[in-house]
Amino acid sequence: MTITRWRLAAAAALTVQTVLLCAGGGACLQLAPPVASPDIECALLLDRPGTTSAFDYNLNLLRGMFGYGGPHTCITYDAVNHAYIQARKRINVAQPNTHMWAPEEIATVGELLLDISTQLAKIYGLSYEEIEKALPLIDTSKTLIREVCPPFLANVECRPGKYRRYDGLCTNLQHPTWGAKNTPFTRLIGPLFADGMNAPRISVTGNPLPPARVVSRTVHPDDGYHDHAGTVMVVAWGQFMDHDYTLTATPLDPHNRNEPEECCNRPPHLKNPYCMEIDVPEDDYFYSLFKLRCQDFVRGFSAVRPGCRLGSRTPFNTLPGVIDGNTVYGASEKFAKFLRTGYGGLLRMNPVFAEYGLKDLLPLKLDIPDEGCTRPNKSMYCFDGGEIRVNEQLVLTCMHTLMAREHNRVATALGQINPHWDDETIYQEARRITIAEIQHITYNEFLPILLGKEVMDKFGLLLQKQGYWDGYDPNVNPNVIDAFAAAAFRFGHSLLPTAVERWSKAHKFIASKRLSDLIRQPYDLYRAGVLDEYFMGLMNQVAQAMDDSITQEVTSHLFKKPGARFGMDLVAFNMQRGRDFGLPGYMEFRKFCGLSGADNFNDLFGTMSNTTINRYDSIYVHPSDVDLWSGGVSERPLPGSMLGPTFACIIATQFSYSRRGDRFWYELPNQPSSFTPEQLQEIRKLKLSRVICDNTDLIDTIQVYPMVLPDHEINPRVPCRSGILPSIDLTKWAESPAGPALLLDQLGKKKKK
């Protein structure tokens, strides 16, 4: 591979008209305009005298540009090409023959771009602002990088249509990759890496941060406080929504597609190259009992930015960034077809209880049976669903089952109302309705409990009661925020119960099972009637309080293997993932959200409990070092909210993006996907309690809002058959095969009879 033949450029090339970009408080950056003279070799002009490379210096001498030590630094396209060639010697880049790029294939290009960026940053002595604001401005389509740029990130052709794509592409017609899977997380604040490019964050003093396990055991012990109103259904819906939104691309072992156990107790040459293992102190109160000194952890893959732009490491999301029900339908057309029966618009299910007259379970996971599943023997299978973590814990499996049943219920009704519709039409219409239901329940029931009305109002999240909401903004990118994925929306880990309860249809406690025994082991659902008992438990069991107390079921026993006496630490995982992402500390996000900072730990008094502040003081050197997840769950909740102000701000920002940046949002007018006003009013009737009533077998009384404990005045239990929980009238989707005129005629004849 050779660099294109040098063209001699005039010295005046450095003085062409440029675009000026000034970072707040930082250096001004200049970029030659994209449509410049063919003689211009500057990919990027920095408005400062240059540190430069021998490569560029000699090149410019050849060109007669003896004044190179002048007021500008020119990064040439040829220098970018040279860095590319050096990077290709180190990195084997995937070149799939298909347009379907797997995350591990995308990652090879991501690593190449990171290598090129790192070379350029070192050669030119780039500042933080120049790495974050200037490097991404280089048009890499004019360099050799275009040879390896994945085609799905460029030249995407979008056609307006009624149904959204499974991969999230074309959610925005002007910016086709916005909201698409396999694209980078959005950053609210620029990243903090120890080397400005890639290395995990360190203390503001320049020393290492306390190990993630030390933060977990010191600040987040299991004190077992409980909330007074929220039920475990809040946790269940929250995790279901989280898995609709975000799945960080990480290395997976090729056999069972789980995260590789190739870090601890291995010599360096046998470790997974992405290892960032979690150190366990020798004196750990729990793990020392088993002489455990290390937990496996792998970093997220490096993303490919749209257009294959350069810059610091950034992770990427393997799910679409919009609320699109991929938990039910999958995130690719191929997998979506795999989940379907091919007739009646139905999803595949397992009629295991048909002889008892009970509703179906999810289909068996036969293709990769050990993926996300702990099997006691080869004859036992987990479940298949739209999202690979369907078996992560039994409560989540219940939610997947509920919404798959809801799709089939809607599809069956639509098929009866419109017998002329084919399988594809029924399926897509049922999918469109079910996604709208998920969006509506999230904003109408889940977010008000989580955020409170005041925060909802401030961020424009309150739903309209009548008419359309014309709030779509094509300038809003709905991609998932890094701080949301790696910290804020993991708030639910604080709410997790130690045990998950089963209750009878008469609302009486039956039994409970330790949470750690239900992780990746959903086999209880193979017993007839048990799914309904778990749903009754979700609605009657009190969630733990939103605080810094985390159950040992996930801080000592996560993903525990059969027969083992310990598992992993989810809290340490959260901290490590934030550092992997380059998330700035908790204090930076407080400032971003308009809250006060802290120069010492005494400044935090009132923000969180004194006990927590003292714990932080014992392990962190400075308040700016505190990890975002830890600080966020430790804050005192806002009035009427489950969350403190920092997490409320990040989560509300994300849900604002998800609504305003989604061209297929269910409340919108004037889109091919828009519902009629009558259909929209039907969707607004829906409550989660109605969905549970319609898709379970034994439940006949339920509180109106299942995420809140029943109260005879505020949230009474009502019969499923009562008009208090109205059903969606699907006849509003009736469509005559001969058009509206014939339908009106038929209705007129029916009335005369």
C-alpha positions in Angstrom: 0.0 0.0 0.0 1.5 3.3 -1.0 0.7 6.9 -0.2 -0.6 8.9 -3.1 2.1 10.7 -5.0 3.0 14.0 -3.3 1.7 17.1 -5.0 3.8 20.3 -4.6 1.8 23.0 -2.9 2.4 26.7 -2.8 3.3 28.3 0.5 0.1 30.2 0.2 -1.7 27.0 1.0 -1.5 27.8 4.7 -3.2 31.1 4.2 -6.4 30.1 2.5 -9.6 31.1 4.0 -10.4 28.8 7.0 -13.2 27.8 9.3 -12.6 29.0 12.9 -13.7 26.9 15.8 -13.1 28.2 19.3 -13.7 25.9 22.3 -14.9 27.6 25.4 -11.8 28.9 27.2 -9.6 26.8 24.9 -7.5 27.3 21.8 -9.1 28.3 18.5 -9.0 25.6 15.9 -9.0 26.1 12.2 -10.0 23.7 9.4 -9.6 24.3 5.7 -13.0 24.2 4.1 -14.0 20.9 2.5 -14.3 22.4 -1.0 -10.8 23.8 -1.2 -8.2 24.0 -4.0 -6.9 20.6 -5.0 -3.4 21.8 -4.1 -4.3 22.2 -0.4 -2.9 19.4 1.7 -4.0 20.6 5.2 -6.5 18.3 6.7 -6.6 20.5 9.8 -5.1 23.9 10.5 -4.5 24.6 14.2 -4.3 28.3 15.1 -1.1 28.0 17.0 2.6 27.6 16.2 3.3 24.0 15.6 4.9 21.2 17.2 5.3 18.9 14.2 6.7 15.7 13.0 9.9 15.1 11.0 7.5 13.6 8.5 5.6 16.8 7.9 8.6 19.1 8.5 10.6 17.4 5.7 7.6 17.3 3.5 7.1 21.0 3.9 10.8 21.7 3.2 10.4 19.8 0.0 7.6 22.1 -0.9 9.6 25.2 -0.3 7.5 26.0 2.8 10.4 27.3 4.9 8.2 29.3 7.2 6.6 26.2 8.8 7.4 27.4 12.3 4.9 30.2 11.7 1.6 30.9 13.4 -0.2 27.8 12.3 0.1 24.0 12.6 -0.9 22.1 9.5 -1.9 18.4 9.9 -1.7 17.2 6.3 -3.8 14.5 4.7 -0.5 12.8 3.9 0.4 12.7 7.6 -3.0 11.1 8.3 -2.3 8.6 5.6 1.1 7.9 7.0 -0.4 7.2 10.5 -3.0 5.0 8.8 -0.3 2.9 7.2 1.6 2.5 10.5 -1.7 1.5 12.2 -2.5 -1.1 9.6 0.8 -2.8 10.4 -0.4 -3.3 14.0 -4.1 -3.9 13.5 -5.9 -6.5 11.4 -9.0 -4.8 10.1 -12.1 -6.8 9.3 -13.6 -6.5 5.8 -16.9 -8.4 5.9 -18.4 -9.4 2.5 -21.8 -8.5 3.8 -23.4 -5.2 4.8 -24.1 -6.8 8.2 -21.1 -5.9 10.4 -20.8 -7.6 13.7 -19.7 -5.5 16.7 -16.3 -7.3 16.9 -15.7 -6.4 13.2 -16.7 -2.8 13.7 -14.3 -2.7 16.7 -11.3 -3.5 14.5 -11.9 -0.3 12.5 -12.6 1.6 15.8 -9.2 0.4 17.1 -7.5 1.5 13.9 -9.0 5.0 14.1 -8.0 5.2 17.8 -4.4 4.2 16.9 -4.3 6.9 14.1 -5.7 9.5 16.5 -3.2 8.6 19.2 -0.3 8.9 16.7 -1.4 12.3 15.6 -2.0 13.5 19.2 1.6 12.5 20.1 3.2 13.9 17.0 1.5 17.2 17.2 1.3 17.5 20.9 -2.5 18.0 20.7 -4.3 19.5 23.7 -7.4 18.0 25.2 -9.6 20.5 23.3 -7.8 19.7 20.1 -8.3 16.0 20.5 -12.0 16.4 21.3 -13.0 19.3 19.1 -10.5 19.4 16.2 -9.5 15.8 15.3 -13.1 14.8 14.5 -13.3 17.7 11.9 -10.8 15.9 9.6 -12.6 14.7 6.5 -11.3 11.1 6.5 -13.0 10.3 3.2 -10.1 12.2 1.6 -7.6 9.8 3.1 -6.8 6.1 2.9 -9.2 5.5 5.8 -12.0 5.4 3.3 -10.8 1.9 2.2 -11.9 0.4 5.5 -14.8 2.6 6.6 -18.0 0.4 7.2 -20.5 1.3 4.5 -23.4 1.3 6.9 -22.0 4.5 8.5 -22.0 6.3 5.2 -24.2 6.8 2.1 -27.3 5.5 3.9 -30.4 5.9 1.7 -33.6 6.5 3.6 -37.1 6.3 2.3 -40.0 7.7 4.4 -42.2 4.8 5.5 -44.8 3.8 8.0 -42.8 1.3 9.9 -39.4 1.9 11.6 -36.4 -0.2 10.8 -35.2 -2.7 13.3 -31.6 -1.4 13.3 -32.7 2.2 14.0 -31.2 3.6 10.8 -33.3 6.3 9.2 -34.9 7.4 12.4 -33.8 10.8 11.2 -33.9 11.4 7.5 -31.3 14.1 7.5 -28.9 12.2 9.8 -29.6 8.5 9.0 -27.2 7.1 11.7 -28.8 9.1 14.6 -30.6 6.5 16.8 -29.0 3.6 14.9 -27.4 0.6 16.6 -23.6 0.1 16.5 -23.1 3.9 16.7 -21.3 5.8 19.6 -22.9 6.8 22.8 -23.6 10.5 23.0 -21.3 12.4 25.4 -22.9 15.2 27.6 -19.4 16.2 28.8 -16.1 15.5 27.1 -14.4 12.3 28.4 -11.7 12.1 31.0 -8.9 9.6 30.1 -5.6 9.6 32.0 -3.7 10.1 28.8 -6.4 12.2 27.1 -7.1 9.5 24.6 -7.7 6.0 26.0 -6.4 5.1 29.5 -9.0 4.9 32.3 -9.5 8.0 34.5 -7.2 8.7 37.5 -7.4 11.0 40.5 -7.2 14.8 40.0 -4.0 14.5 42.0 -2.4 12.2 39.4 -2.6 9.1 41.5 -4.8 6.0 40.9 -8.5 6.1 42.0 -9.5 3.7 44.7 -10.2 0.2 43.3 -13.8 -0.2 42.2 -14.3 -3.1 44.8 -13.0 -0.8 47.6 -15.6 1.8 46.7 -18.3 -0.9 46.6 -17.6 -2.4 50.0 -16.9 0.9 51.7 -19.7 3.1 50.4 -22.4 0.6 49.4 -22.9 -2.0 52.1 -26.2 -3.9 52.4 -28.2 -1.9 55.0 -31.5 -3.2 53.7 -33.6 0.0 53.8 -37.0 -0.2 52.0 -39.0 2.4 50.1 -42.5 3.1 51.3 -44.5 3.3 48.0 -42.6 1.8 45.1 -43.0 -1.9 44.2 -40.5 -4.2 42.6 -42.5 -3.6 39.4 -40.6 -0.3 39.1 -37.3 -2.3 38.9 -38.9 -4.8 36.5 -40.1 -2.1 34.0 -36.9 -0.1 34.5 -34.7 -3.0 33.5 -37.0 -3.9 30.6 -36.6 -0.3 29.4 -32.9 -0.3 30.0 -32.6 -3.4 27.7 -34.6 -1.6 25.1 -32.1 1.2 25.1 -28.5 0.0 25.7 -26.1 -2.8 25.4 -22.4 -1.8 25.3 -20.4 -3.6 22.6 -17.8 -5.8 24.4 -15.7 -8.8 23.5 -17.7 -12.1 23.7 -16.3 -15.6 23.6 -17.1 -17.3 20.3 -18.8 -20.3 21.7 -21.6 -19.2 24.1 -21.4 -15.4 23.4 -20.9 -14.5 27.1 -18.2 -12.1 28.3 -14.8 -13.9 28.2 -13.2 -15.1 31.4 -9.7 -14.5 30.2 -8.3 -11.9 32.5 -7.7 -13.1 36.1 -4.9 -15.6 36.8 -3.6 -15.6 33.3 -0.1 -14.5 32.0 -0.2 -11.3 29.9 0.2 -13.2 26.6 -3.0 -15.2 27.3 -5.2 -12.4 28.6 -8.0 -11.0 26.5 -6.6 -7.7 25.0 -9.5 -5.8 26.4 -9.0 -7.0 30.0 -9.4 -4.3 32.7 -9.8 -6.7 35.6 -11.1 -5.6 39.0 -8.6 -5.9 41.8 -9.9 -7.4 45.1 -8.0 -6.3 48.2 -6.4 -9.0 50.3 -8.3 -8.0 53.4 -11.8 -8.0 51.6 -14.4 -8.9 54.2 -16.1 -11.3 51.9 -13.9 -12.5 49.0 -10.9 -13.1 51.3 -12.8 -16.1 52.6 -12.3 -17.6 49.2 -8.8 -16.2 48.6 -10.2 -14.3 45.6 -8.0 -11.4 44.5 -9.4 -10.5 41.1 -12.6 -10.4 39.0 -12.8 -10.6 35.2 -13.8 -7.5 33.4 -13.4 -6.5 29.8 -13.5 -3.0 28.3 -16.0 -1.9 25.7 -15.0 -1.9 22.1 -13.9 1.4 20.5 -16.5 2.9 18.3 -16.5 4.0 14.7 -17.9 7.5 14.5 -20.1 8.3 11.5 -17.9 9.2 8.6 -15.0 7.3 10.3 -13.9 10.5 12.1 -10.9 10.6 14.4 -10.9 11.3 18.1 -10.4 9.8 21.6 -11.8 6.4 22.5 -15.6 6.2 22.7 -17.7 3.1 23.3 -20.7 2.1 21.2 -24.2 0.8 21.6 -25.3 -2.4 19.9 -29.0 -1.5 20.3 -31.0 1.3 18.6 -31.0 4.5 20.7 -34.8 5.0 20.5 -37.6 3.2 22.4 -38.6 0.7 19.7 -39.5 -2.5 21.4 -36.4 -4.4 20.3 -36.8 -6.3 23.5 -39.8 -7.9 21.8 -38.8 -7.8 18.1 -35.0 -7.9 17.9 -32.6 -5.3 16.4 -32.1 -6.8 13.0 -34.4 -7.8 10.2 -32.9 -11.3 10.1 -33.4 -11.9 13.9 -36.9 -10.4 13.7 -37.9 -13.0 11.1 -36.4 -15.7 13.2 -38.7 -14.7 16.1 -41.9 -14.9 13.9 -44.2 -17.8 13.0 -44.8 -16.5 9.5 -48.6 -16.5 9.7 -51.2 -14.3 11.3 -48.6 -11.7 12.3 -47.7 -13.8 15.3 -44.4 -14.2 17.3 -43.2 -17.8 18.0 -44.2 -19.0 21.5 -44.1 -22.2 23.4 -47.6 -23.6 24.1 -46.2 -25.7 27.1 -49.4 -25.2 29.1 -52.0 -25.5 26.3 -53.5 -28.7 27.9 -54.3 -26.6 31.0 -55.8 -23.8 29.0 -53.0 -21.4 30.1 -51.2 -18.9 28.0 -47.9 -19.6 26.1 -44.4 -19.1 27.3 -41.5 -17.7 25.2 -39.9 -20.2 22.8 -36.9 -22.3 23.9 -33.4 -20.9 23.3 -32.0 -23.6 21.1 -29.5 -21.9 18.8 -26.9 -20.9 21.4 -28.3 -22.4 24.6 -25.6 -21.3 27.0 -25.8 -17.6 25.9 -26.7 -15.6 29.0 -28.0 -18.8 30.6 -26.8 -21.1 33.5 -28.0 -24.6 32.6 -28.0 -27.3 35.3 -28.0 -30.0 32.5 -28.1 -30.3 28.7 -31.9 -31.0 28.7 -32.8 -27.7 30.3 -33.2 -24.6 28.2 -33.7 -20.9 28.8 -36.0 -18.7 26.7 -35.6 -16.8 23.5 -36.7 -13.2 23.0 -35.9 -10.0 21.1 -33.0 -9.1 23.4 -30.2 -11.5 24.3 -30.4 -10.7 28.1 -34.0 -12.1 28.3 -32.8 -14.7 30.8 -30.6 -12.3 32.9 -33.0 -12.7 35.8 -36.4 -14.3 36.1 -38.3 -11.0 36.6 -37.0 -9.7 33.3 -38.1 -12.9 31.6 -41.6 -12.3 33.0 -41.6 -8.9 31.4 -40.5 -10.2 28.0 -43.2 -12.9 28.2 -45.8 -10.3 29.0 -45.0 -8.0 26.0 -44.6 -10.9 23.6 -48.1 -12.2 24.6 -49.4 -8.6 24.2 -48.1 -8.5 20.6 -49.8 -11.8 19.8 -53.0 -10.7 21.5 -53.1 -7.5 19.4 -52.1 -9.3 16.2 -54.9 -11.9 16.7 -57.5 -9.1 17.2 -56.3 -7.2 14.2 -56.4 -10.3 12.0 -60.1 -10.8 13.0 -61.0 -7.2 12.4 -59.1 -7.1 9.1 -59.3 -10.6 7.6 -57.9 -9.3 4.3 -54.6 -8.3 5.9 -51.6 -10.6 5.2 -49.1 -11.8 7.8 -46.7 -8.9 7.2 -49.4 -6.2 7.6 -50.8 -7.7 10.8 -47.3 -8.1 12.3 -46.2 -4.6 11.5 -49.4 -3.0 12.7 -49.3 -5.0 15.9 -45.7 -4.1 16.3 -46.4 -0.4 15.8 -49.2 -0.5 18.4 -47.1 -2.5 21.0 -44.2 -0.1 20.6 -46.6 2.8 21.2 -47.9 1.0 24.4 -44.4 0.6 25.7 -43.7 4.3 25.0 -46.9 5.4 26.7 -46.5 3.3 29.8 -42.9 4.5 30.2 -43.8 8.2 30.1 -47.3 7.9 31.7 -46.5 5.5 34.6 -42.8 4.8 35.1 -41.2 8.2 34.7 -43.6 10.1 36.9 -42.8 7.7 39.8 -39.1 7.9 39.0 -38.7 11.6 38.3 -41.7 13.4 39.8 -44.0 15.8 38.1 -41.7 18.9 38.6 -38.7 17.3 36.8 -41.0 15.9 34.1 -42.5 19.4 33.5 -39.0 21.0 33.5 -37.7 18.7 30.8 -40.9 18.6 28.7 -41.8 15.0 29.4 -45.4 15.4 30.4 -47.7 13.6 27.9 -50.7 15.4 26.3 -54.2 14.2 27.2 -55.7 15.2 23.8 -54.6 15.8 20.3 -51.2 15.4 18.7 -47.9 16.4 20.2 -45.9 18.2 17.5 -42.6 18.2 19.2 -40.3 16.2 16.8 -37.0 18.1 16.3 -34.8 16.7 13.5 -31.8 18.5 15.2 -32.1 16.3 18.3 -30.0 13.1 18.2 -31.8 10.3 20.2 -28.7 8.2 20.7 -28.1 7.0 24.2 -26.0 9.2 26.5 -22.9 7.5 27.9 -23.6 8.7 31.4 -27.1 7.3 31.2 -25.9 3.9 30.0 -22.9 3.4 32.3 -24.2 5.1 35.4 -27.5 7.0 35.8 -30.0 4.3 34.4 -28.2 1.7 36.6 -30.0 3.5 39.5 -32.2 0.4 39.7 -29.4 -1.7 41.2 -30.1 0.3 44.5 -33.7 -0.9 44.4 -33.0 -4.6 43.9 -34.5 -6.8 46.6 -32.6 -9.6 48.3 -35.3 -12.0 47.5 -38.1 -12.1 44.9 -41.5 -13.0 46.2 -44.5 -15.0 44.8 -48.0 -14.0 45.9 -51.4 -15.7 45.3 -54.3 -14.2 43.3 -55.8 -13.4 46.7 -52.8 -11.1 47.3 -51.3 -13.4 50.0 -47.5 -14.1 50.2 -46.6 -17.6 49.1 -42.8 -17.9 49.0 -39.6 -16.1 48.0 -36.4 -17.0 46.3 -33.0 -15.4 46.6 -32.3 -13.0 43.7 -28.9 -14.6 43.0 -30.7 -18.0 42.4 -32.9 -16.4 39.7 -30.1 -14.8 37.7 -29.7 -16.6 34.4 -32.0 -19.3 35.8 -35.6 -18.6 34.8 -36.7 -22.3 35.1 -39.4 -21.6 37.7 -41.6 -20.4 34.8 -41.9 -24.0 33.5 -44.3 -24.7 36.4 -47.9 -23.9 35.5 -49.3 -20.7 37.1 -46.0 -19.6 38.6 -45.5 -16.7 36.2 -48.8 -15.2 37.5 -47.6 -15.6 41.0 -44.4 -13.7 40.2 -46.4 -10.9 38.7 -48.5 -10.7 41.8 -45.3 -10.5 43.8 -43.9 -7.7 41.7 -47.0 -5.7 42.4 -47.2 -6.4 46.1 -43.5 -6.5 47.2 -41.9 -3.2 48.3 -38.7 -2.2 46.5 -35.6 -1.4 48.4 -35.0 2.3 49.0 -33.2 4.5 46.4 -30.0 5.0 48.4 -26.4 3.8 48.6 -27.3 0.5 50.3 -27.0 -2.3 47.8 -28.0 -5.9 48.4 -25.2 -8.5 48.8 -27.1 -10.6 46.3 -25.5 -8.5 43.6 -22.4 -7.2 45.4 -21.1 -10.7 46.3 -23.2 -13.2 44.4 -23.9 -11.8 40.9 -23.8 -14.5 38.1 -22.9 -17.1 40.8 -22.3 -20.5 39.2 -24.1 -23.6 40.4 -22.5 -24.9 43.6 -20.4 -21.8 44.0 -20.4 -19.8 47.3 -19.7 -16.5 45.7 -20.2 -14.5 42.5 -19.3 -11.1 41.1 -19.8 -7.5 42.3 -22.3 -5.5 40.2 -21.4 -2.2 42.0 -17.7 -2.6 41.2 -18.7 -3.4 37.6 -20.7 -0.1 37.4 -17.6 1.8 38.7 -15.3 0.0 36.3 -17.6 0.6 33.3 -17.7 4.3 34.0 -13.9 4.5 34.1 -13.7 2.4 31.0 -16.1 4.8 29.2 -14.0 7.8 30.3 -16.9 9.2 32.3 -15.8 12.3 34.2 -16.5 12.2 38.0 -19.8 12.8 39.8 -18.8 16.4 40.5 -18.5 17.3 36.8 -22.0 16.1 36.2 -23.4 18.0 39.1 -21.9 21.2 37.5 -23.3 20.2 34.1 -26.8 19.9 35.7 -26.5 23.4 37.3 -25.8 22.1 40.8 -23.0 23.3 43.2 -19.6 21.7 43.1 -17.4 20.8 46.1 -13.8 21.6 46.8 -13.7 19.4 49.9 -16.0 16.7 51.3 -17.5 19.1 53.9 -19.1 20.9 50.9 -21.2 17.8 50.3 -23.1 18.0 53.6 -26.9 18.1 52.9 -26.4 16.5 49.5 -26.2 13.0 50.9 -26.0 11.4 54.4 -23.1 12.4 56.7 -22.2 8.7 57.0 -21.8 8.4 53.2 -19.7 11.6 53.1 -17.4 10.2 55.7 -17.1 7.0 53.8 -16.1 8.9 50.7 -13.5 10.9 52.7 -11.9 7.7 53.9 -11.1 6.4 50.4 -11.1 9.3 47.9 -8.6 12.1 48.0 -10.9 14.8 46.5 -14.6 15.1 45.8 -13.9 15.4 42.1 -12.6 11.8 42.1 -16.0 10.3 43.2 -17.4 8.0 40.5 -20.7 9.1 38.9 -22.7 6.0 39.7 -21.7 6.0 43.3 -22.4 9.7 43.9 -25.6 9.6 41.9 -27.3 6.8 44.0 -26.1 8.4 47.2 -27.8 11.7 46.7 -30.9 12.6 48.7 -34.0 12.2 46.5 -35.7 15.3 45.2 -39.2 16.0 46.6 -41.8 13.7 44.8 -39.0 11.8 43.1 -37.1 8.6 43.7 -33.8 10.1 42.4 -31.4 12.8 43.5 -30.9 15.8 41.3 -27.9 14.6 39.2 -29.4 11.3 38.1 -32.8 13.0 37.6 -31.1 15.5 35.3 -29.2 12.9 33.2 -32.2 10.5 32.9 -34.7 13.3 32.1 -32.3 14.6 29.4 -32.1 11.1 27.9 -35.9 10.7 27.8 -36.3 14.2 26.3 -33.9 13.2 23.5 -35.8 9.9 23.0 -39.1 11.7 22.5 -38.0 14.8 20.6 -35.5 12.9 18.4 -37.8 10.0 17.3 -39.6 10.5 14.0 -41.8 7.5 14.8 -42.9 8.7 18.3 -46.4 7.6 18.8 -47.9 11.1 19.6 -46.7 12.8 16.4 -48.8 14.1 13.5 -48.0 14.4 9.8 -45.7 11.4 9.6 -46.3 8.2 7.6 -46.3 6.4 10.9 -48.8 8.7 12.6 -51.9 7.2 14.2 -55.3 8.7 13.5 -56.6 11.0 16.3 -59.1 8.2 17.3 -56.3 5.5 17.4 -54.1 7.8 19.5 -56.9 8.3 22.1 -57.2 4.6 22.4 -53.5 4.2 23.1 -53.8 6.9 25.8 -56.4 4.8 27.6 -53.8 2.0 28.2 -52.3 1.2 31.6 -49.8 -1.4 32.6 -52.4 -3.0 34.8 -54.6 -3.6 31.7 -51.7 -5.3 29.9 -51.1 -7.6 32.9 -54.9 -8.4 33.1 -55.0 -9.3 29.4 -51.9 -11.4 29.3 -52.0 -13.5 32.5 -54.3 -16.4 33.4 -55.2 -16.2 37.1 -55.0 -12.5 38.0 -58.5 -11.0 38.4 -57.9 -8.0 40.7 -55.0 -5.5 40.4 -54.2 -2.0 41.6 -54.7 0.7 39.0 -50.9 1.5 38.9 -48.9 -1.6 39.5 -45.6 0.2 40.2 -47.1 1.7 43.3 -48.3 -0.2 46.4 -52.1 -0.6 46.5 -54.0 2.0 48.6 -57.8 1.9 48.9 -58.1 5.6 48.2 -55.2 6.6 46.0 -54.4 3.4 44.1 -57.2 0.9 44.7 -57.3 -2.7 43.7 -60.0 -3.2 41.0 -61.4 -6.1 39.1 -59.7 -6.7 35.7 -63.2 -6.9 34.2 -64.2 -3.5 35.5 -64.5 -0.5 33.2 -61.9 1.3 35.4 -59.2 -0.4 33.4 -60.4 0.2 29.8 -59.1 -1.9 26.9 -57.8 -0.4 23.6 -60.7 -0.6 21.1 -58.8 -2.1 18.1 -61.8 -1.7 15.8 -60.3 1.9 15.3 -57.8 0.1 13.1 -60.5 -1.5 11.0 -59.8 -1.1 7.3 -62.2 -2.1 4.5 -60.6 -4.0 1.6 -62.7 -1.9 -0.8 -61.9 1.4 1.0 -63.6 3.8 3.5 -66.7 4.4 1.4 -67.7 0.7 1.4 -67.0 0.5 5.1 -69.3 3.4 5.8 -72.0 1.7 3.7 -71.6 -1.6 5.6 -71.8 0.2 8.9 -75.0 2.0 7.8 -76.7 -1.3 6.8 -75.7 -2.8 10.1 -77.4 0.0 12.1 -80.6 -0.3 10.0 -80.8 -4.0 11.0 
